[in-house]
C-alpha cells in the first residue's frame, strides 16, 4: 500500500493505481489518489507529497 497526503484536505490518502500518460514533453507517470474523506485525483507522480511514515518509537532493548 502506497500512502501520501490528500492535496485537497491533507488527510491520509492511498495511491490506488499508476499509469504512464503521453504528453507533448514525453510520457509522464500519473497516480490515482483516494483519501479517507473520499476525495480522488489523478496527478503526476512528481507532484505528490512525500509518502506518509508512521511514527517510529525509539528502539529500546527487550528485558
Biopython code that builds the backbone (N, CA, C, O; Angstrom):
import numpy as np
from Bio.PDB.StructureBuilder import StructureBuilder

atoms = [
    (1, "UNK", "N", (0.851, -1.169, 0.000)),
    (1, "UNK", "CA", (0.000, 0.000, 0.000)),
    (1, "UNK", "C", (0.897, 1.233, 0.000)),
    (1, "UNK", "O", (1.733, 1.408, 0.887)),
    (2, "UNK", "N", (0.712, 2.083, -1.005)),
    (2, "UNK", "CA", (1.444, 3.350, -1.080)),
    (2, "UNK", "C", (0.580, 4.442, -0.476)),
    (2, "UNK", "O", (-0.587, 4.594, -0.838)),
    (3, "UNK", "N", (1.160, 5.205, 0.451)),
    (3, "UNK", "CA", (0.427, 6.281, 1.105)),
    (3, "UNK", "C", (1.038, 7.625, 0.773)),
    (3, "UNK", "O", (2.243, 7.740, 0.545)),
    (4, "UNK", "N", (0.199, 8.629, 0.749)),
    (4, "UNK", "CA", (0.619, 10.010, 0.535)),
    (4, "UNK", "C", (-0.368, 10.906, 1.282)),
    (4, "UNK", "O", (-1.117, 10.426, 2.133)),
    (5, "UNK", "N", (-0.373, 12.176, 0.978)),
    (5, "UNK", "CA", (-1.275, 13.141, 1.598)),
    (5, "UNK", "C", (-2.247, 13.665, 0.549)),
    (5, "UNK", "O", (-1.855, 13.919, -0.589)),
    (6, "UNK", "N", (-3.512, 13.827, 0.927)),
    (6, "UNK", "CA", (-4.521, 14.366, 0.006)),
    (6, "UNK", "C", (-4.176, 15.817, -0.322)),
    (6, "UNK", "O", (-3.961, 16.620, 0.586)),
    (7, "UNK", "N", (-4.121, 16.160, -1.611)),
    (7, "UNK", "CA", (-3.800, 17.542, -1.972)),
    (7, "UNK", "C", (-4.902, 18.541, -1.613)),
    (7, "UNK", "O", (-4.650, 19.745, -1.579)),
    (8, "UNK", "N", (-6.118, 18.058, -1.345)),
    (8, "UNK", "CA", (-7.225, 18.971, -1.019)),
    (8, "UNK", "C", (-7.358, 19.198, 0.482)),
    (8, "UNK", "O", (-7.471, 20.341, 0.925)),
    (9, "UNK", "N", (-7.345, 18.113, 1.278)),
    (9, "UNK", "CA", (-7.638, 18.271, 2.705)),
    (9, "UNK", "C", (-6.474, 17.919, 3.627)),
    (9, "UNK", "O", (-6.524, 18.221, 4.819)),
    (10, "UNK", "N", (-5.431, 17.289, 3.098)),
    (10, "UNK", "CA", (-4.277, 16.957, 3.923)),
    (10, "UNK", "C", (-4.393, 15.654, 4.694)),
    (10, "UNK", "O", (-3.464, 15.282, 5.410)),
    (11, "UNK", "N", (-5.521, 14.947, 4.564)),
    (11, "UNK", "CA", (-5.674, 13.654, 5.237)),
    (11, "UNK", "C", (-4.834, 12.586, 4.543)),
    (11, "UNK", "O", (-4.304, 12.804, 3.453)),
    (12, "UNK", "N", (-4.723, 11.444, 5.185)),
    (12, "UNK", "CA", (-4.015, 10.312, 4.597)),
    (12, "UNK", "C", (-4.732, 9.872, 3.321)),
    (12, "UNK", "O", (-5.961, 9.880, 3.251)),
    (13, "UNK", "N", (-3.947, 9.490, 2.320)),
    (13, "UNK", "CA", (-4.508, 9.057, 1.047)),
    (13, "UNK", "C", (-3.706, 7.869, 0.526)),
    (13, "UNK", "O", (-2.507, 7.747, 0.779)),
    (14, "UNK", "N", (-4.393, 7.000, -0.205)),
    (14, "UNK", "CA", (-3.762, 5.818, -0.787)),
    (14, "UNK", "C", (-3.596, 6.015, -2.290)),
    (14, "UNK", "O", (-4.496, 6.526, -2.956)),
    (15, "UNK", "N", (-2.461, 5.613, -2.814)),
    (15, "UNK", "CA", (-2.247, 5.590, -4.261)),
    (15, "UNK", "C", (-2.807, 4.261, -4.743)),
    (15, "UNK", "O", (-2.258, 3.200, -4.445)),
    (16, "UNK", "N", (-3.909, 4.327, -5.495)),
    (16, "UNK", "CA", (-4.602, 3.095, -5.891)),
    (16, "UNK", "C", (-4.145, 2.551, -7.234)),
    (16, "UNK", "O", (-4.288, 1.356, -7.494)),
    (17, "UNK", "N", (-3.597, 3.409, -8.098)),
    (17, "UNK", "CA", (-3.079, 2.922, -9.384)),
    (17, "UNK", "C", (-2.084, 3.925, -9.939)),
    (17, "UNK", "O", (-2.077, 5.100, -9.572)),
    (18, "UNK", "N", (-1.241, 3.421, -10.839)),
    (18, "UNK", "CA", (-0.250, 4.258, -11.523)),
    (18, "UNK", "C", (-0.300, 3.927, -13.008)),
    (18, "UNK", "O", (-0.436, 2.763, -13.386)),
    (19, "UNK", "N", (-0.189, 4.954, -13.849)),
    (19, "UNK", "CA", (-0.178, 4.781, -15.294)),
    (19, "UNK", "C", (0.748, 5.821, -15.906)),
    (19, "UNK", "O", (1.008, 6.865, -15.309)),
    (20, "UNK", "N", (1.237, 5.526, -17.087)),
    (20, "UNK", "CA", (2.043, 6.488, -17.832)),
    (20, "UNK", "C", (1.161, 7.071, -18.928)),
    (20, "UNK", "O", (0.613, 6.340, -19.752)),
    (21, "UNK", "N", (1.029, 8.395, -18.928)),
    (21, "UNK", "CA", (0.227, 9.093, -19.924)),
    (21, "UNK", "C", (1.146, 9.893, -20.834)),
    (21, "UNK", "O", (2.135, 10.469, -20.380)),
    (22, "UNK", "N", (0.819, 9.924, -22.108)),
    (22, "UNK", "CA", (1.616, 10.675, -23.071)),
    (22, "UNK", "C", (1.345, 12.170, -22.930)),
    (22, "UNK", "O", (0.242, 12.589, -22.579)),
    (23, "UNK", "N", (2.373, 12.961, -23.211)),
    (23, "UNK", "CA", (2.229, 14.417, -23.243)),
    (23, "UNK", "C", (3.122, 14.949, -24.358)),
    (23, "UNK", "O", (3.879, 14.191, -24.965)),
    (24, "UNK", "N", (3.036, 16.243, -24.629)),
    (24, "UNK", "CA", (3.880, 16.821, -25.672)),
    (24, "UNK", "C", (5.347, 16.821, -25.270)),
    (24, "UNK", "O", (6.219, 16.912, -26.134)),
    (25, "UNK", "N", (5.640, 16.720, -23.974)),
    (25, "UNK", "CA", (7.023, 16.652, -23.490)),
    (25, "UNK", "C", (7.486, 15.218, -23.275)),
    (25, "UNK", "O", (8.576, 14.997, -22.746)),
    (26, "UNK", "N", (6.677, 14.240, -23.676)),
    (26, "UNK", "CA", (7.024, 12.834, -23.477)),
    (26, "UNK", "C", (6.142, 12.211, -22.411)),
    (26, "UNK", "O", (5.294, 12.891, -21.834)),
    (27, "UNK", "N", (6.334, 10.922, -22.143)),
    (27, "UNK", "CA", (5.486, 10.224, -21.185)),
    (27, "UNK", "C", (5.700, 10.733, -19.754)),
    (27, "UNK", "O", (6.821, 11.038, -19.346)),
    (28, "UNK", "N", (4.593, 10.817, -19.005)),
    (28, "UNK", "CA", (4.633, 11.263, -17.608)),
    (28, "UNK", "C", (3.850, 10.256, -16.772)),
    (28, "UNK", "O", (2.715, 9.912, -17.102)),
    (29, "UNK", "N", (4.472, 9.781, -15.677)),
    (29, "UNK", "CA", (3.793, 8.834, -14.795)),
    (29, "UNK", "C", (2.767, 9.581, -13.935)),
    (29, "UNK", "O", (3.078, 10.609, -13.333)),
    (30, "UNK", "N", (1.542, 9.048, -13.888)),
    (30, "UNK", "CA", (0.460, 9.610, -13.086)),
    (30, "UNK", "C", (-0.015, 8.572, -12.077)),
    (30, "UNK", "O", (0.176, 7.371, -12.265)),
    (31, "UNK", "N", (-0.636, 9.055, -11.001)),
    (31, "UNK", "CA", (-1.166, 8.165, -9.974)),
    (31, "UNK", "C", (-2.574, 8.597, -9.604)),
    (31, "UNK", "O", (-2.871, 9.790, -9.540)),
    (32, "UNK", "N", (-3.447, 7.611, -9.359)),
    (32, "UNK", "CA", (-4.777, 7.899, -8.832)),
    (32, "UNK", "C", (-4.670, 7.833, -7.315)),
    (32, "UNK", "O", (-4.184, 6.850, -6.755)),
    (33, "UNK", "N", (-5.134, 8.900, -6.655)),
    (33, "UNK", "CA", (-5.032, 9.043, -5.210)),
    (33, "UNK", "C", (-6.439, 9.158, -4.641)),
    (33, "UNK", "O", (-7.245, 9.948, -5.131)),
    (34, "UNK", "N", (-6.742, 8.368, -3.598)),
    (34, "UNK", "CA", (-8.040, 8.416, -2.915)),
    (34, "UNK", "C", (-7.774, 8.601, -1.425)),
    (34, "UNK", "O", (-7.040, 7.821, -0.819)),
    (35, "UNK", "N", (-8.380, 9.646, -0.830)),
    (35, "UNK", "CA", (-8.136, 9.901, 0.596)),
    (35, "UNK", "C", (-9.259, 9.331, 1.457)),
    (35, "UNK", "O", (-10.278, 8.868, 0.946)),
    (36, "UNK", "N", (-9.054, 9.374, 2.772)),
    (36, "UNK", "CA", (-10.034, 8.830, 3.709)),
    (36, "UNK", "C", (-11.344, 9.616, 3.683)),
    (36, "UNK", "O", (-12.372, 9.102, 4.122)),
    (37, "UNK", "N", (-11.328, 10.845, 3.178)),
    (37, "UNK", "CA", (-12.549, 11.649, 3.031)),
    (37, "UNK", "C", (-13.207, 11.448, 1.665)),
    (37, "UNK", "O", (-14.152, 12.157, 1.321)),
    (38, "UNK", "N", (-12.709, 10.480, 0.885)),
    (38, "UNK", "CA", (-13.236, 10.090, -0.419)),
    (38, "UNK", "C", (-12.975, 11.097, -1.532)),
    (38, "UNK", "O", (-13.629, 11.039, -2.573)),
    (39, "UNK", "N", (-12.028, 12.028, -1.335)),
    (39, "UNK", "CA", (-11.586, 12.859, -2.456)),
    (39, "UNK", "C", (-10.734, 11.971, -3.341)),
    (39, "UNK", "O", (-10.035, 11.094, -2.833)),
    (40, "UNK", "N", (-10.773, 12.172, -4.653)),
    (40, "UNK", "CA", (-9.874, 11.410, -5.529)),
    (40, "UNK", "C", (-9.347, 12.306, -6.628)),
    (40, "UNK", "O", (-10.020, 13.228, -7.089)),
    (41, "UNK", "N", (-8.124, 12.009, -7.036)),
    (41, "UNK", "CA", (-7.414, 12.807, -8.026)),
    (41, "UNK", "C", (-6.561, 11.894, -8.886)),
    (41, "UNK", "O", (-6.168, 10.811, -8.453)),
    (42, "UNK", "N", (-6.274, 12.333, -10.111)),
    (42, "UNK", "CA", (-5.250, 11.713, -10.951)),
    (42, "UNK", "C", (-4.204, 12.800, -11.150)),
    (42, "UNK", "O", (-4.466, 13.823, -11.781)),
    (43, "UNK", "N", (-3.007, 12.564, -10.600)),
    (43, "UNK", "CA", (-1.963, 13.579, -10.572)),
    (43, "UNK", "C", (-0.644, 13.027, -11.105)),
    (43, "UNK", "O", (-0.410, 11.820, -11.045)),
    (44, "UNK", "N", (0.219, 13.900, -11.624)),
    (44, "UNK", "CA", (1.571, 13.448, -11.948)),
    (44, "UNK", "C", (2.274, 13.003, -10.660)),
    (44, "UNK", "O", (2.151, 13.652, -9.621)),
    (45, "UNK", "N", (2.995, 11.915, -10.737)),
    (45, "UNK", "CA", (3.683, 11.383, -9.555)),
    (45, "UNK", "C", (4.639, 12.423, -8.972)),
    (45, "UNK", "O", (4.805, 12.496, -7.755)),
    (46, "UNK", "N", (5.258, 13.215, -9.815)),
    (46, "UNK", "CA", (6.202, 14.235, -9.338)),
    (46, "UNK", "C", (5.538, 15.274, -8.438)),
    (46, "UNK", "O", (6.228, 15.924, -7.652)),
    (47, "UNK", "N", (4.220, 15.449, -8.529)),
    (47, "UNK", "CA", (3.535, 16.457, -7.714)),
    (47, "UNK", "C", (2.986, 15.899, -6.405)),
    (47, "UNK", "O", (2.410, 16.646, -5.614)),
    (48, "UNK", "N", (3.153, 14.603, -6.163)),
    (48, "UNK", "CA", (2.656, 14.012, -4.925)),
    (48, "UNK", "C", (3.525, 14.412, -3.748)),
    (48, "UNK", "O", (4.728, 14.634, -3.886)),
    (49, "UNK", "N", (2.889, 14.498, -2.584)),
    (49, "UNK", "CA", (3.629, 14.773, -1.358)),
    (49, "UNK", "C", (4.470, 13.549, -1.009)),
    (49, "UNK", "O", (4.211, 12.445, -1.486)),
    (50, "UNK", "N", (5.456, 13.758, -0.188)),
    (50, "UNK", "CA", (6.292, 12.647, 0.261)),
    (50, "UNK", "C", (5.411, 11.610, 0.952)),
    (50, "UNK", "O", (4.422, 11.972, 1.589)),
    (51, "UNK", "N", (5.750, 10.336, 0.838)),
    (51, "UNK", "CA", (4.941, 9.292, 1.472)),
    (51, "UNK", "C", (4.830, 9.511, 2.976)),
    (51, "UNK", "O", (5.771, 9.968, 3.624)),
    (52, "UNK", "N", (3.669, 9.179, 3.511)),
    (52, "UNK", "CA", (3.480, 9.274, 4.954)),
    (52, "UNK", "C", (4.262, 8.167, 5.628)),
    (52, "UNK", "O", (4.321, 7.044, 5.126)),
    (53, "UNK", "N", (4.845, 8.471, 6.733)),
    (53, "UNK", "CA", (5.564, 7.476, 7.523)),
    (53, "UNK", "C", (4.885, 7.387, 8.878)),
    (53, "UNK", "O", (4.506, 8.400, 9.466)),
    (54, "UNK", "N", (4.739, 6.175, 9.360)),
    (54, "UNK", "CA", (4.198, 6.014, 10.702)),
    (54, "UNK", "C", (5.302, 6.383, 11.681)),
    (54, "UNK", "O", (6.460, 6.025, 11.470)),
    (55, "UNK", "N", (4.959, 7.093, 12.747)),
    (55, "UNK", "CA", (5.994, 7.469, 13.704)),
    (55, "UNK", "C", (6.637, 6.205, 14.275)),
    (55, "UNK", "O", (5.955, 5.230, 14.593)),
    (56, "UNK", "N", (7.921, 6.245, 14.394)),
    (56, "UNK", "CA", (8.617, 5.089, 14.948)),
    (56, "UNK", "C", (9.013, 5.387, 16.377)),
    (56, "UNK", "O", (9.367, 6.513, 16.726)),
    (57, "UNK", "N", (8.945, 4.374, 17.174)),
    (57, "UNK", "CA", (9.352, 4.532, 18.549)),
    (57, "UNK", "C", (10.843, 4.260, 18.643)),
    (57, "UNK", "O", (11.377, 3.458, 17.876)),
    (58, "UNK", "N", (11.523, 4.921, 19.579)),
    (58, "UNK", "CA", (12.937, 4.648, 19.739)),
    (58, "UNK", "C", (13.132, 3.176, 20.095)),
    (58, "UNK", "O", (12.336, 2.591, 20.831)),
    (59, "UNK", "N", (14.173, 2.604, 19.576)),
    (59, "UNK", "CA", (14.458, 1.202, 19.851)),
    (59, "UNK", "C", (14.986, 1.071, 21.285)),
    (59, "UNK", "O", (15.982, 1.693, 21.656)),
    (60, "UNK", "N", (14.310, 0.267, 22.061)),
    (60, "UNK", "CA", (14.760, 0.002, 23.436)),
    (60, "UNK", "C", (15.002, -1.495, 23.539)),
    (60, "UNK", "O", (14.251, -2.296, 22.982)),
    (61, "UNK", "N", (16.048, -1.860, 24.251)),
    (61, "UNK", "CA", (16.333, -3.293, 24.372)),
    (61, "UNK", "C", (15.231, -4.002, 25.145)),
    (61, "UNK", "O", (14.679, -3.462, 26.104)),
    (62, "UNK", "N", (14.919, -5.221, 24.712)),
    (62, "UNK", "CA", (13.925, -6.033, 25.410)),
    (62, "UNK", "C", (14.528, -6.532, 26.724)),
    (62, "UNK", "O", (15.709, -6.869, 26.798)),
    (63, "UNK", "N", (13.708, -6.568, 27.728)),
    (63, "UNK", "CA", (14.179, -7.031, 29.043)),
    (63, "UNK", "C", (13.715, -8.431, 29.294)),
    (63, "UNK", "O", (14.007, -8.999, 30.346)),
]
sb = StructureBuilder()
sb.init_structure("model")
sb.init_model(0)
sb.init_chain("A")
sb.init_seg("    ")
for serial, (resi, resn, name, xyz) in enumerate(atoms, 1):
    if name == "N":
        sb.init_residue(resn, " ", resi, " ")
    sb.init_atom(name, np.array(xyz, "f"), 0.0, 1.0, " ", f" {name:<3s}", serial, name[0])
structure = sb.get_structure()
